[in-house]
């Protein structure tokens, strides 16, 4: 019977603990007043937890053939990271610039996404024969990072771009996290669920992004003439502190 080494058991324990922290904290952060102290606090903890998930998934993937899930964790982390960083990039609409860390993260995850798509196309065994899904996730990852790099160069004109990006990316990160959990864990319980295990998080999450974004666009439409700093915390216009 195969026994994992101690370091693998420790990494797996930390990985699982961080993953469950993400699952429970994301709804808490979303339920609190946007821009408020609690929202920022739980959002940062979620971001750090997602970083732990990704950083532990990579070495575990070298020990066991789980490269697909490891790269999916990296994409999930990047969505959370860039969703947080966009709050620092509001000045892009007024000639501001992205920082080196933004460029490095986008380029790194673009390379990881390209590798995922290439392995799915050329060497499916390397991504646990998740050929179609690996290509799809890789292409989506490349598209997302390319969009970010484009925004860094071609500055956005939508004043509230940062809000909509923050919202979509954090929910997207949550979708990716649930997808990885569904495939890695729920597949052992629902053995005949097939593709449903892959698509149900996106089937719930993507409409949530669309509907929530539409809600805030309607909410903000009548306030666009009001200076951001004059609006109260919780409206979505507040300037979250670090």
C-alpha positions in Angstrom: 0.0 0.0 0.0 1.4 3.4 -1.0 2.2 5.7 1.8 2.8 9.4 1.3 5.9 10.9 2.8 5.5 13.3 5.8 6.1 16.4 3.8 3.4 15.4 1.4 0.9 14.8 4.2 1.8 18.2 5.7 1.4 20.0 2.4 -1.9 18.3 1.8 -3.2 19.2 5.2 -2.3 22.9 4.7 -3.7 22.8 1.2 -7.1 21.4 2.3 -7.2 23.8 5.3 -6.5 26.8 3.0 -9.0 25.6 0.5 -11.9 25.3 3.0 -10.9 28.7 4.3 -11.5 30.1 0.8 -14.8 28.3 0.5 -16.2 29.8 3.7 -14.6 33.3 3.6 -15.6 34.3 0.1 -19.4 34.4 0.9 -18.5 36.3 4.1 -16.5 38.9 2.2 -19.2 39.3 -0.5 -21.9 39.7 2.2 -20.2 42.6 4.0 -20.4 46.2 3.0 -18.3 46.8 -0.1 -15.2 48.8 0.7 -15.8 48.5 4.4 -13.3 47.3 7.0 -14.7 43.8 7.2 -14.9 43.4 3.5 -11.3 44.3 3.1 -10.2 42.1 5.9 -11.9 38.9 4.8 -11.0 39.6 1.2 -7.3 39.8 2.0 -7.5 36.5 4.1 -9.2 34.9 1.1 -6.5 36.1 -1.2 -3.7 34.8 1.1 -5.5 31.5 1.5 -5.8 31.2 -2.3 -2.1 31.8 -2.5 -1.4 29.0 -0.1 -3.7 26.7 -2.1 -1.7 27.4 -5.3 1.7 27.3 -3.7 1.1 23.9 -2.1 -0.6 22.5 -5.1 2.5 22.9 -7.3 5.0 20.8 -5.3 2.3 18.2 -4.7 1.8 18.0 -8.4 5.4 17.1 -8.9 5.0 14.2 -6.5 1.7 13.0 -7.8 0.4 13.4 -11.4 -2.0 16.3 -10.7 -0.6 19.0 -12.9 -3.9 20.0 -14.3 -5.4 20.8 -10.9 -2.2 22.5 -9.8 -2.3 24.8 -12.9 -6.0 25.4 -12.3 -5.1 26.5 -8.8 -2.6 29.0 -10.2 -5.3 30.4 -12.5 -7.7 30.7 -9.5 -5.0 32.5 -7.5 -4.3 34.9 -10.3 -8.0 35.8 -10.6 -8.0 36.7 -6.8 -4.7 38.5 -7.0 -5.5 40.6 -10.0 -9.0 41.2 -8.6 -7.3 42.7 -5.5 -4.6 44.6 -7.5 -7.1 46.3 -9.7 -8.2 48.3 -6.7 -4.7 49.8 -6.8 -5.0 50.6 -10.5 -8.0 53.0 -10.5 -5.7 55.7 -11.8 -5.3 53.9 -15.1 -8.2 55.9 -16.4 -6.3 59.1 -15.6 -3.0 58.1 -17.1 -1.7 55.9 -14.3 0.4 52.9 -14.8 0.4 49.3 -13.7 3.3 48.2 -11.4 6.0 45.6 -12.1 4.2 43.1 -9.9 1.1 43.3 -12.1 3.1 42.7 -15.3 5.1 39.8 -13.8 2.0 38.1 -12.4 0.1 38.4 -15.7 3.0 37.2 -17.8 3.6 34.2 -15.4 0.0 33.1 -15.5 -0.2 33.6 -19.2 2.8 31.2 -19.5 1.1 28.7 -17.1 -2.2 28.9 -19.1 -0.4 28.5 -22.4 1.4 25.4 -21.0 -1.9 24.0 -19.8 -3.5 24.4 -23.3 -0.4 23.0 -25.1 -0.2 20.0 -22.8 -3.9 19.3 -23.3 -3.3 19.5 -27.1 0.0 17.7 -27.4 0.4 15.5 -24.3 -3.0 14.8 -22.6 -1.4 12.3 -20.2 0.5 15.1 -18.6 -2.8 16.8 -17.6 -4.5 13.5 -16.5 -6.2 13.2 -19.9 -8.3 16.2 -19.3 -7.6 17.3 -22.9 -10.7 19.4 -23.7 -11.0 20.9 -20.3 -7.3 21.7 -20.1 -7.4 23.4 -23.5 -10.5 25.4 -22.5 -9.1 26.5 -19.2 -5.7 27.3 -20.8 -7.4 29.4 -23.5 -9.5 31.2 -20.9 -6.5 31.9 -18.8 -4.6 33.3 -21.7 -7.5 35.5 -22.7 -7.9 36.9 -19.2 -4.2 37.7 -18.8 -4.0 39.1 -22.3 -6.9 41.4 -21.4 -5.2 42.6 -18.3 -2.0 43.3 -20.3 -4.0 45.2 -22.9 -5.6 47.3 -20.1 -2.1 48.1 -18.7 -1.2 49.5 -22.1 -4.4 50.8 -23.6 -5.9 52.6 -20.6 -9.6 51.9 -19.8 -12.2 54.7 -20.4 -14.9 53.2 -18.1 -14.5 55.1 -14.8 -15.7 52.1 -12.8 -13.7 49.5 -14.6 -11.9 48.5 -11.4 -15.1 47.7 -9.6 -16.5 45.4 -12.3 -13.1 43.8 -12.7 -12.8 43.3 -8.9 -16.2 41.7 -8.8 -15.9 39.4 -11.8 -12.4 38.2 -10.9 -13.1 37.3 -7.3 -16.2 35.4 -8.2 -14.3 33.8 -11.1 -11.6 32.7 -8.6 -14.3 31.2 -6.4 -15.7 29.3 -9.5 -12.2 27.9 -10.3 -11.7 26.9 -6.7 -15.0 25.0 -6.6 -14.3 23.4 -9.9 -11.0 22.0 -8.7 -12.7 20.7 -5.5 -15.5 19.2 -7.5 -13.2 17.3 -9.8 -10.6 16.3 -7.1 -13.1 15.4 -4.3 -16.7 15.2 -5.4 -15.8 12.9 -8.3 -15.1 10.2 -5.7 -18.6 10.5 -4.3 -20.5 11.1 -7.6 -18.7 8.7 -9.8 -21.0 8.9 -12.7 -21.6 12.6 -12.8 -19.2 13.1 -15.6 -19.0 16.6 -17.2 -21.5 17.9 -14.6 -18.7 18.0 -12.1 -16.8 20.4 -14.4 -19.6 22.7 -15.4 -21.8 23.2 -12.3 -19.6 25.8 -10.6 -19.5 27.9 -13.8 -23.2 27.3 -14.5 -23.9 29.0 -11.1 -21.1 31.5 -11.0 -21.1 33.0 -14.4 -24.8 34.1 -14.3 -24.0 35.5 -10.8 -21.2 37.6 -12.3 -23.5 38.8 -15.1 -26.5 39.6 -12.9 -24.4 41.3 -10.1 -22.5 43.4 -12.6 -25.8 44.5 -14.2 -27.2 45.3 -10.8 -24.3 47.6 -9.9 -24.3 49.2 -13.3 -27.9 50.2 -12.8 -27.2 51.3 -9.3 -24.2 53.4 -10.3 -25.7 54.9 -13.4 -27.5 57.7 -11.5 -24.4 58.5 -9.4 -21.7 58.8 -12.0 -21.7 62.6 -11.8 -21.0 62.4 -8.1 -17.3 62.5 -7.0 -16.1 59.1 -5.8 -14.8 60.4 -2.4 -18.2 61.9 -1.6 -20.0 58.6 -1.7 -20.4 56.6 1.5 -18.7 53.3 2.2 -20.8 50.3 0.9 -21.9 51.9 -2.4 -19.1 50.3 -4.4 -17.5 53.7 -5.0 -15.5 53.9 -1.8 -11.8 53.6 -1.9 -10.8 50.5 -0.1 -7.7 51.1 2.0 -4.8 48.7 2.1 
